[in-house]
Amino acid sequence: MEPFDIIRVIIPATVAFVTGIVLTPLLTHYLYTFKAWKKKSVAVATDGAQAPISQSLHGDEVRQTPRMGGVVVWGSALIATLLFFALGEWTFGSVFNKLNFLSRNQTWLPLFTLLVGALVGLFDDYLTVQERYDHVAGGLSVWKRVLAVTFVACVGAWWFYDKLDVSSIVVPFAGTLDIGIWFIPFFIIVMLGCYSSGVIDGLDGLSGGVFSSIFSAYGVIAFFQNQFDLAAFCFVIVGGLLAFLWFNIPPARFFMSETGMMALTLTLAVVAFLTEQVVILPVIAFLLVVTSLSSTLQLASKKLRNGKKLFLVAPLHHYLQAAKGWSAHKVVMRYWVLSVICAFIGISIALIG
């Protein structure tokens, strides 16, 4: 590890942040011009039942806040990645060659998942604002999105197992556990689990702050494991997230929506496996886990108990609003604080274990 290794992480992240800040006015002009927001609020839950509480908490048609804000995150990350790749390729032997962090064994796959997730999510967002396909709110159905994620997960699992020759996981304080061919279904389950946590995108500034802490944690872990390309990639995403968050702090100029959430959740799963720290993913991303779990338990309760709900409303952040009376600002800020603490704990386990 050399002093320049820190620079090759910080500079791309800074470029991504600046790119996101510059990109946002152009994006928002387009989104507001074409009225890229939901034309009606969430009136029906995933299981088809009426959701008056969720509808009152969202109020999308009243706020007229555009979707597709996630373009800022993955767009700035992509631009920064390609910029340093181009500079590295065209200026042999220069400092830019060392700043190029696009590599086959560390960043090809997470960049692939970031782009595929972003494009599928962008298509879903477009259909949503056009009120097409889904008869309730527009967009792709849940099962179509799950099918797309499963496809990406299968590609990722094959890449790890066949191309990178990975068939084991690291268990902190215990060592390496070789699970053989079972690595493939395990990878798919983890990616689907990460995607399910996308329900955290429900309050202004919530998802941006939480994911910033999560990717920062994995960036630090990758850095101390001498995976400098992957560390740079993680912090490039953080740079994009911070630029997004600059404009997403209440009142939000736009929502991250599916194009951002699908890109981030799929990429998070890949990054966790690349750092060999997937076992501590539930620690670092604890808030994603409990948020996803609250929605899953709510659906299961309504299915198995003849429509009876376990919570007044789900996911968890809306429960804290509706049942506990917390303001949106209080929920978001406390989520941010807890996400930083979870990141610290996860980093400590990874580096010590």
N, C-alpha and C positions, 0 to 999 in steps of 0.2 A: 504494500500500500504506500503510495507516494502522495505528496501534497497536491499534485495535478489531478489525482483521482477525484478529489473533492470538487475541483473546478469543472471537470467533465460531467459532473452531475448537476451542479448549480446553474451553469450557463444555459444548458438546454431547457431547464425548468423555467428560468427567467424569460427566455425567448418565448416559450409556450404561453406564459402568463401575459406578456406584452401582446403577443399575437391574438390571444383571446380578447383582450381589452379593445384592440383595434377592430377585430372582427365583429364584435357585438353590435355596434351601431348599424352596420350594414345588414346584419341578420335581423335585428329588430325592426328596421325600416321595412324589410320584405314581409316579415310576419304580421305586422300591424296593417300593412297595406292590403294584404290578402286575407285578413281576418282569420288567422290560423289558430283559432281557439275552439273549444267545444261549444256547440250552440245550445246545449242543454246540460244540466248538472247530472251527477250520478244519482239516478232514481231507483235503480235496480241493482242488487248485489250480484256477486258471481254465480250464486246458486239460483238466480231468477226471482228471489223474494224482494219485496219492496224495501228500500233503504232510506227512509225519510231523514234519519239522523245524519247519515253520510251526505245526503243531498244538501242539508242545511249547513254542514261544515265546509263543503266545497264551494258551491255557488259559482261554478265556472261561467255560466251564461251571464251572470251579473257582473263579475269582475272583468270579463273579456280580456283575460291574460293568455297570450299565445302559448302553444306547446312548442316542441322542437328546440328548446333552449339547450339541450344536450349537444347540439351541433357545435356549440362553443367549446365544449370539453374535448370531444374527439377530433374536431376540426383543427384546433390549435395544437393538439398533440401530434396529429398527422403532419401538419405543416412543419412543425419543429423537427420531427423525425426525418422527413424527406429533405429538409433544408440542410441539416448537418450531414446527411448521407451524400447529397449532391456536392457539398463543399469538400467533403472528405475524398470523394472520387475525382474531383476536378483539380484538387490542389495537393498532389502527392508529396509526402514528406513534410507537410506543413502542420501547424497546430490543429487545423481543422480535421486532418486525418485522424487525430487522436480523439476528437470530439464526436466522431461518427460512432453511434451506438447501435446501429442496425446490424445484427449478427444472426447467423442461422441457428445457433444453439441457445440463444438467450432471448431474442426479441422478435424473430419472425412470427412465431406462433401467437404471442400476445397481441402483436399488431394485426394479425389476421383476424383473431376473434374480436378485437376492438372494431375493425371495419365491418365485418359481417354483421355483428350485433347492431352496430350503428345503422347500417343500411336497411336491415329488416325492421328495426324499430322506427326508422324514418318513414318507411312505407306504411307501417301501421299508423303512425301519427297523421300522415297525409289522409289516409282513409277515414280516420277519426274526425278530423276537422271538416271533411267532406260529407260526413255522416253516411258512409258507404260500407257495405258488407254486413257488419254486425247490426242486427235489427234494433238493438237497444241504444247503443252509443256510438256506433260506427267503429271501423278498424277491424283488424284480424281477430278471430275468436281466440279464446284462451288456448284451445287445443292446437290451433294452427301455430301459435307462437311457441308453445311447448314442443311441437314437432320440429320447428326450426332450430330451437335450442338443442334438442336431442341430436340433430344432424351435426351441428357444430361440435357438440360434445364427443360424438363418435369420431369425427376427424381429429380432434385434439387427443383423444385416447389412443388412436392409432399412431399419431405422430410421436407421442411419448414412448409408447410400447415398442414400435417398430423402428422409427428413425433415431430416437434418442436412447433406445435400449433401456428404458426405465420400467421396472416392475416391482419396485419397493417403495416404502414410505418410512420416514424417520419419525420415531416416537421419542419425544423429549425424555431424557433421563433413563431411557431403556435401550436405545440404539436403533438399528435399521431392521425393518420387518419386510421380508420378501413375500409378496402375496401373489406372484406369478401372473397368470392370465386374469386373475380376479382384479388386477389393477384397472383393467378396461371398464368393467361395470362400476367400480368404485369411482373412477374419474367422472363417468357420466352422471352418477348420483350427486356428486359434489357440485358439478356445474348446474344441474337442475335445482339443487338446493340454493345455490347462490342466486340463480335467476328468480326464485320465489321471493327473495328478500327485496325485490324491486318495489314492493308495496310500501316501502319506507318513503317513497317520493310522494308525500302528501301535504307537507307544510312548507312555506317559504323558507329556504335556507337549510332545511333539515337534511336532505340527502347529500347536498354539496359538502356540508361540514363534516358529516359522518364519513363519507368516502374519502375526503381529504386526509383524515386521520388514519384510515385503514391503509391507503396506498402509501402514505408516508412511512407507516410502520414496516411494510414490506420493502420499501425502498431502503430503509436503514438496515434491515436484515440482509438484503441482497448486497449492500455495500460492504458490510463487515464479513460477508462470505466471499468477497472479491468478485462478485458478479456485477461488475461496474456498468456493463451495458444494460442489464436488467434494472439496476438501481436508477440509472439515468432515465430509462423508460417510465418507471414508476413515478419519478418526480416530474417528468414531463406531463403526465396525467394530472398530478397534483397542481402543476402550474395552470393547466386548463381548468381544473376544478375551482381554483381560487379566482380565476378571471370570471368564471360563471357565477361564483358566489358573490362577487363584487356587485353584480346586477340582480342577483336573486335574493339578497337580503330584503326583508319586508319593507315596503311592498314590492313583490317580485315583478321584474319587467317581463319575465317569461318563466315557464315551467320546464324542468329537465325532460320530463315525459319519457316515452318508450325508447326513443333513439339514444338517449343518454343512459337510461337504466339498463337496457339490454347490453349495450357496449361495455359498461362498467362491470356488471355482475359476471358476464362471461369471461372478461379479461381477468377479473380478480381470481377466479378459479384457476386459470392457467398460471398466473403469477405465484399463487400459493404452491402449486406443484413444482414450478421451476426452482423455487427457493428450497424445496423439500421441507416446507414448514406448513403443510396442509393440515396437520393434526391440530395445530394451534389456531387455525382459521376461526373456529368458533369462539376463541378467546378474543382475538383481535377484532373480529366482526361480531362481537356478542350482541350488539344492538340490532344488527341485521337478523341474527338468529331469533331473538325474542320477538321481533316485529313480525317475521315470517311465521313463527310458531303461533302467535296470537291469532292470525288470520286462519291458519290451518285448523287450529282447535275450534275456532268459531264455526267454520264450515262443517267440521266433523260432528260437532254438537248438534247443529241444526239438522244434519242428515240422519243421525242416529237417535235423536231424542224428539222426533216429530216436530221439528221447527223451533225447539227451545234453544235460546242462545246462551252461550257461556259468559259472554261479555255484553255489556249494553251496546257496544259498537266495537268493531275491529277495523284496522289493526291497532296496536297498542297506543300509538301517538294520538289517535282520535279518541280512544277510550279515556286517556288522561284528560283530554279536553272536555268530553261530554259527561263522564262519570265523576271525575275529580275536580272539574271546574278550573283546570289550569288554562291559562291563556296560551295562544300559539307561540308567543315569544318565549314563555317560560319553558314549554316543552322543547322547543328547538335549542335553546341555550343549555338546558340540562343534558340533552342528548349530545351536544358538542362536548361538554365537560366529561361525560362518561365515555365518549368515544376516544378521547385523548388518554384517559386512564387505562382503558382496555388496550390501547396501542402500546403504552408503556409496559404493561404487564406481559403482553405478547412478545415484545422485543426482548424483555428480560429472560423469559422462558427459552426463547430461540437461541440467545447468545450464551446462556449458562448451561442449558440442557444439551 
